[in-house]
């Protein structure tokens, strides 16, 4: 049961503090993390689709 609750809490905290995380990374590396997250999400969706197709 812990293996289901712990990731849910981690995801909830990431969603809750997303703006603070984004600002901190932008100040440190001058990169908007939203673009990176969107690209990674699209890459994962494309990889899953390709694996299901072949």
N, C-alpha and C positions, 0 to 999 in steps of 0.2 A: 504494500500500500504506500510505503514511503517513496517508491520509485515513481509513483504517479503524482503525489502531492508536491514533492520538491521541485520538479520541473514546472509545474503549474504556478508555484509561488515565484520562481525565478522569472518566468515569462510575465507574470502580473507586475512584478517590480520593474522590469525593463519597460513595459508599456507605461507604467505610472510615471517613471522618471525619464522618459524618452527625451524631452526637451532639454533637461539638464545634461544628459549624456551627450546629446548632439552639440550643445553649446561648448562643453568641455573639449570635445574632440576637435571642433572647429577652431577654438582658440589655440589648441596645442599644435595641430597639424595643418590648419587652414584648408580643411577638406570637409565638404558637407557629407555627412554619413548617409543621408537619405538616398543619394544617388547610388552609393555603393550597395546599400541594402536592396534597392530595386533591381540592380544588375545581378546580384547574387540570387535573388528570388527568381528572376527570369531564367537564369542559368540552371537552377535546380529544376524548375518546371520543364525546361527543354530537355534536360538529361532524363528526367522521369518519363517524359513522353517518348523519347528515343528508345529507352530501354523497354517500354511497353510495346512499342511498334515492332521492334526486331526480335 
